[in-house]
Structures are given as C-alpha cells and as structure tokens.
C-alpha cells in the first residue's frame, strides 16, 4: 500500500527536486547550445592552426545555430591554451583545437605539463592530418632539399630554420631533418607560425618545414621544396616528397577538437555531429586540400580518442629520436 502523501512528504520531495535541479548538467536546462561557444587555439592568429580553426568554427556554427568565437591563447608550445581549457567549466561552451603537439609531443618535450593530455580532456572529433612542407624564400638560392644539405655541410652552423615555437611541429620536423642528414643548422623559434612565416618571406631565415603552406606558395612569397608525406600532395603535384628528394622524413601532424573532461556526452555528441557534417562537405574538403592538408574522415568521439591514445607513444618516440628538447 502506498504511503500517504502528507504535506511534510510533499515538502521533502520539493526540496530534493530543487537540489537535483541545482546540480543538473547545463545541457539539461535546454537545448545545447544556447549561447556562443569559445574555441581556444594555443597558437597565435595568422598561422595554419588558427586558419584551420576559424574555417571549421564558421561551418560548425551554422549547424549548431550559435557563433563559435576563436580565441588565441598562445605560448609554451600551446601549453597555455591547453591548461586554460583543462580548467574550464565542462559544459561544452569552451572547447579547444587539439594537435599532435598538445596531445603528443609536449608530453615528452616538457619535463612537466600543467595539464594531463588524456585525463583532463574529453574527445569531440578528428579534423584532418597535415604533412609538413619545406619552404624557402622565393629568392633563395636553394632549389632543392639537397641544395640545403650540401650548403649546411659546407658551412656548419651558418643556415637556420624557423618554427612556431619550441615543441611545435616545425621544430620537431626541423630537428629530425637535421638529425637524419647529420647537419649543423640553427633553430630559431617564433611565437607562432604567422611570425615565423613573416621572417621567412622577408629572407631573415633560410627555411621552415611547416603545415598550411599553400596560401603562402600561391602568394608568390615562398618556394616549396618537398612534402613530408608518403605521397605527393594533390595541390602541389610538382613538389616531390622528402623521400623522393633523398631524405626519409615523414610528418603526420593532426588536428582535432576536445573539451574539458566531464563534459556531458550529449554535448560531445552534438559537437561531434556538427564537426562531421562539416568534414563531408566538398567545399570544406577542397579548402583542406588548398591549405596543404589531407581531408579527414568523420570519427566518433571514442574513435578519435583511441587514435589520440595510440599516436602518443609514436609522437614521444619522434621527440626522442629527433633529440629536440625545450631550450
């Protein structure tokens, strides 16, 4: 027999309901998202990571019905931005552009990270992969990879290469190239790919191995010498791979989206659906190719996180083999 619903019992039920409502996840209060989302990029504006983030954010915003505002929090090889997102409220309104640096290289490059790459984040999805391309100033005397190798061996210590900062993909690719060819060249770290490219185009540095090269190549400011992929890039069919140029250098930089740990799964699924909807659009795939990337295939959050877990040991090994360290 049911207990009598007394006024006292009614008061207790109402109190419990109020407590439950107070602690309910944000998404339960209404359809997510109800306000703008902030996408944190751990690199300065103007670089390839920033350009990719803005392109994806713009398309996802249309699917979600809310703006996605890109905010750059650069520094420490993207650690500043990563720490900020790791400590953000897990409600889906603060997300991050994750990379092979933030969730791979940095765990070995830095003796101590202000965040835990796996434990402090929740997966949203994969965006794409982008190999590095060796670029030199347009008026550079170097016409091939072997020209650089010969010049570096003839004059040890004279040549230099730029990067987006210590621990960036450019830094590691340059360090690996240096190790593979046993050459003495100087690493010049910048605060982001944008400033690095500015000095490269001005001729103040000799070369860079970077992602997102096509806008600069088509702008007539730089010359591509080789692509660090196992096949030529469709947008640069005349540019050889490093292997074809005599150097077995491969880089597989990746980009994805993550949220703070404990972000509700329905929120992650909503963001994942918007991302995957963007990835299959021909115009988005075309833009990826035009930026020098290989279009990614839609992934579930779980599949993306499996990929991240599996590539972390490989990323760490690349750091160790290259000899790159935080300077």
N, C-alpha and C positions, 0 to 999 in steps of 0.2 A: 504494500500500500504506500502511495506517495506521501511524503511528509507535508504537513500543512504549510502553505506559502505565507508565513507571518510577515508583518511589517519589518521585524528585525532581520528576517532572512532576506527580504527584499533589499534592505539597506546594504547587507553584506554583498549581495550579488552586484549591486550597482557600484560599490566600491571596487570590487575585483575587476569589473568591466572597465572602470576608469584607469586602473593601474595597467591593465593589458593594453589599452589604447595609448597610454603614455609611452610604453616601451615597444610598440609595434614598429616594424621597419618603415622607413619613409615611403617606400613604394606602395604600401598598403593603404595609404591615405588617399590615393588617387592614381590615375594612370601615369606611369613614368614615360617620358619626363614631363614635368610641369613647368620647368624653368630652364634657362640656358645651362649648358654643360661646359666645363672648362677642360680643355685638352692641354696638358703640360708637355712641353718639349724641352728636353735637357740640353739643347744646343741653341746658339744664337739665331736670330732671324737672318734669312738670306742664304742659308746653307741648304743642302739637299734634304736633310731630315725635316727641316722647317717647311720646305716646299711640299714635301710629301704629306706632312701632317695637315697643312692647310687645304690641300686638294681633297683628301679623304674627309676631313671635317665638314667641308662645304657640301659634299654629296650626302653624307650621313645626316646632316641637319635637315635636309629635305625629307628624308624618310622618317625622321623622328618628330618633325614638326616643331623643333626648338633649335635655336642657334647653338653652334659649338664654337666657343671662343678659344683660339690658340693663344697660349701664354708661354713665353720663353723664359725658362729658369736655367740659364747656362752656368757651367763651371764644374771643375773637378771631374772631367770626363763624363758628365751627365749625372754625377752623384748628387748634386744639389737638387735637381729636379726630382730624382728618384726618391730621395729622403722626404721631400715635401709631400709627394703623393702617398708614400708608405704611411705617413702620419695623418693623412686627410680623412675626413669622415667617409665611411664606406656606404655611401648612398647612391653612387653612380653619377654624381654631378661633378666629380673630379676624376679624370682618367689620365692616362699617360701614354705617350709614344714610347714603347719599349724597343730596344735594339740589341744587337749582338754585343754591344758594349755594356749596357746597363744590366743585361741578364746573361752575361757570358764572360767577356774579357776582364771586366772590372773585379770579379771575384778573385782573380789571380794577380792582376796588376797592382791592386791596393792591398796593403797588409791588413787593413781594417776598413770595412764598409759601414756607412751609417744606416744601412738597411739590409734585409735579407732578401735576395733576389726571388726566392720561391715563397717563403713563409709570409712575407709582408704584402704580397700581391695576389690578385685573382685574375684569371685569364679572360680576355674578351675574344681576341682572334688574330690571325695572321694577316698581314697586308701583302708583302711581297719580299723578294730577295733581290739584291743588287750587287753585282761584282764591282770591284774597283777598276778604274781605268787610269793608266799612266798618262798624265798631261804635262806638256811643256809650253812655255810661252810661244806665241806664234812666230816670233823672230828668233827662236832658239836655234843654235847650230846643230842640235841633236835631232836627227831624223828617224832614229830607231832606238830600241832598247839597248842594242849592242853598242851604239854610239855612246850612251851614258856609261855603260860598263867599262868601255875602253878608256873614256876620259877619267873616270873615277880611279882606275888602276894606274893611269899615267900620272895623276896628280892627287894622291891620297889626301883627304881632308878638305879639298877645295870645293867640291859640289855639296849642295844641300837639298833637302826635301822638306816640304811643308806638311802639316797635319792640322786637324781641327782641335788638337789638344792631346795631352798625354793620355794614352789609353784608348784613343779614338781608333776607328778602323783604318784611317790613313796612317796613323802612327805605326800600327802593327803591320800593315801591308808593307810600309817602307822599311821597317826593321827586318821583316822576313826577306824582302828583296836584297837588302844589304847582306844578310847572313848567307843566303843562297849563292850569291855571287862573290862573297868574301871581299867586299869593297869598303872603303873608309869614306863615309859621307856623313854630313851633319844633319841632325833632326832639328827642325825649327817648329815648335808647337805654337799654334794660334788659339784664340778664344772662339773657336768655331770655324766651320768650313767657309763661311762667307768671307771673313777677313783673310783666310789663307788663300782663297781664290783671287782676292783683290791684289795681293802681293805677287802671286804667280803671274797674273796677267800683266802686271807692271814690270815683270822681269827681275824682281828682287829675290826670287827663289828659283831654283833650277827645275824642279819637278814636284809632282804630287801624284799619289795613287788614291783616287777618290771615287765615290759614288756620285750619281747625278751629273754626269759630265756634259750631256748633250746641249743644254741651253748655252753653255759657255763655248762649246765647239761650234755650234751654229751661229753664235755671235761673232765668230771670227777673231776671238781673242786668244785661243789656245789651240794646240795641235795634239790629237790623241796618238799614242804610240802603241799601246797594247791593252787588251782587256784580260783581267784575271779570272776568266771563266773557262769552262771546258769546251765551249763553242763560241763562235763569233756572235756578236750581238746583232739582231736583225736591223737595228737602226744605224749600225756602223759596219756594214759588211766588208768594207775595205781595210778595216783595222784588225790586225792579227791578234790571236790570243798570246799570252805570255809564253805558253809552251811552243807555239809556232815561232816565236821570236827567240827561242832557245833557253827559256827560263821556266821551270816548273812551279810557277806561282799561281795559286788559286785562292780567291777570297769569296766567301758566301755570306755577305752581310745581310741580315734580315731585319724586318720591321714589323711590329705588331702593336696591339693595344692591350693595356692592362688597367685594372682598377685596384683600389686598396683591398687588402684581404678582408673577408667578411662581408663584402658587397653581396647583397641578396642574389641568388641565382636567377630569379625572374628578370632582374635588372641587367645582369650579364647577358642573358639570352636576348633581351630586347636590343642591346647594343650590338651583339654579335649578328643579329638578323639584319640590322641597318648596314653594318660593315660588309657583310657578304652580299647584300643586294647591290652595293656599290661595286664590288670586285668583279661581278659578272657583266657589267656594262661595257660594251665595246669602246665607248669614248674614254672610260677610265683606264681600260687596258691599253688603249692607244697612248694615253698620257704617261703611263708607266714606262712603256717602251721608249717614248720620246725623251724620258728622263734618264734612260740607260739602265732601267731595271727589267727584270723578268716578271711578268704578271703572276700574282699568287692565285692559288685556288682556294675557294671558301673552305674554312675549317670550323669545326665546333670548338667551343672553349676548351673542352677536355683534350681534343686532338692537338690543339695549339700548345697546351701546357705540356703534353707529352713530348712534342717537338722541342720545346724550350729545355726540358729536363735532359733530353738525350743529347742536345748540342752543347750543353755546358762543359762537359769534360773535354770535348773537342776544342772548344774555344780556349779553355785553360791550357791545353797542350800547345796550341798555336802560340800563346803568350810565352810559354816556357821555351819552346824551340826557337822563337824569334829572339829571345834574350831581352825583349822590351821590358822596362821597369818604370815605375813612377820616379821621375827625376827630381 
